Amino acid sequence: MERNSSNALVQWLVAALLIVVLDGAKASVLCDIDSGELNLCYNVVTGNHPPKPNRKCCEVVKHANLPSLCSYKSILPVLGINLINVMALPSKCGLKTPPECKGSHLMPE
């Protein structure tokens, strides 16, 4: 029970951090992505029928620390981000999906 409480607190804190970053607080870096670049992919990872990623979005993805980014996938829905879209983004940009991102109902093994 204590472990679940700790996990929930950590997830809440990370969600709060991401909200601050997305709201335009002073620039910071998350998983090797500058907070100012997050908006380049936002429309691609939200909604049910997102557009294909453009070149600028794929450049952000190519320079991101994808295993680190995948570690946040449990809290991304709080920000309105569609997990299926996020997990499909690397392959849409010509990259392999990291093993850390597989193994859930969202990504095939």
C-alpha positions in Angstrom: 0.0 0.0 0.0 2.8 2.4 0.9 4.5 1.6 -2.5 1.3 2.5 -4.4 1.1 5.8 -2.5 4.7 6.6 -3.3 4.2 5.8 -7.0 1.0 7.9 -7.1 2.9 10.8 -5.5 5.8 10.6 -8.0 3.4 10.4 -10.9 1.5 13.4 -9.6 4.7 15.4 -9.2 5.9 14.5 -12.7 2.5 15.4 -14.2 2.7 18.8 -12.4 6.2 19.3 -13.8 5.0 18.5 -17.3 2.1 20.8 -17.0 4.4 23.7 -15.9 6.7 22.9 -18.8 3.8 22.8 -21.4 2.4 26.0 -20.0 5.4 27.9 -21.0 7.3 28.3 -17.7 11.0 29.1 -18.2 12.6 26.6 -20.6 13.7 23.3 -19.3 14.8 19.9 -20.7 12.9 16.7 -20.3 14.3 13.5 -21.9 16.7 15.6 -24.0 13.7 17.7 -25.4 13.7 21.4 -24.8 10.3 22.4 -23.5 10.1 24.9 -26.3 10.1 22.1 -28.8 7.3 20.1 -27.2 4.7 22.0 -29.2 6.2 20.8 -32.5 4.7 17.3 -31.9 1.7 18.2 -29.7 -1.0 17.9 -32.5 0.5 14.6 -33.6 0.2 13.0 -30.1 -3.3 14.3 -29.2 -6.7 13.4 -30.5 -8.1 10.3 -32.2 -7.1 11.1 -35.8 -3.8 13.0 -35.6 -1.9 14.2 -38.7 1.4 12.6 -39.8 4.4 14.1 -38.0 6.2 16.8 -40.0 10.0 17.1 -40.4 10.4 19.4 -37.4 8.5 17.0 -35.1 10.6 14.1 -36.3 13.7 16.0 -35.6 12.6 16.5 -32.0 11.8 12.7 -31.8 15.2 11.8 -33.3 17.1 13.8 -30.7 14.9 12.7 -27.7 15.9 10.1 -25.2 13.1 7.8 -26.1 13.6 5.2 -23.3 13.4 8.1 -20.8 10.3 9.5 -22.5 8.6 6.1 -22.4 9.0 6.0 -18.7 6.5 8.8 -18.5 3.8 7.1 -20.5 1.6 6.3 -17.5 1.1 10.0 -16.8 0.8 11.4 -20.3 -3.0 11.0 -20.5 -3.3 13.5 -17.7 -2.0 16.1 -20.2 -4.5 15.0 -22.9 -1.8 13.0 -24.8 -3.0 9.9 -26.6 -0.7 7.0 -25.6 -1.3 5.1 -28.9 -0.2 8.2 -30.8 2.9 8.7 -28.7 4.0 5.0 -29.0 3.5 5.1 -32.8 5.5 8.3 -33.2 9.0 6.8 -33.4 8.1 4.4 -36.2 6.3 7.2 -38.0 9.6 9.1 -37.9 11.7 6.2 -39.2 13.0 5.1 -35.8 12.7 1.8 -33.9 10.5 1.8 -30.9 12.7 1.3 -27.8 12.1 -2.0 -25.8 11.2 0.1 -22.8 8.1 1.3 -24.7 6.9 -2.2 -25.6 5.2 -4.8 -23.5 1.9 -3.1 -22.8 -1.5 -3.3 -24.5 -0.4 -0.3 -26.6 2.6 -1.7 -28.4 3.0 -5.2 -29.8 6.0 -7.2 -28.6 
